[in-house]
Amino acid sequence: MKAVLEFNLDDVDDRYAHKRCTKSLDMALVLFELLHNSYRKLEYEKDIDEKTLNIVFNHFNELMEERNIMLDDLIE
């Protein structure tokens, strides 16, 4: 099975859509870093309490769920 995406790069909206497609893996990797690794790094910071950290990361996860973004489906 194949899928072909076509963009008219003379059209501003298509140019932005093309950029979103070509940068999607990079965006997924940044989201993975934010959701999985940043928590581990920040939990040992003395200036951040665990309750606040949990509120922030729960919000991140809620946003991902609202958009049905599953990082495991996007990153090998």
Secondary structure, DSSP 8 states (H G I E B T S, - for coil): --------TTSHHHHHHHHHHHTHHHHHHHHHIIIIIHHHHHTT-TTS-HHHHHHHHHHHHHHHHHTT--HHHH--
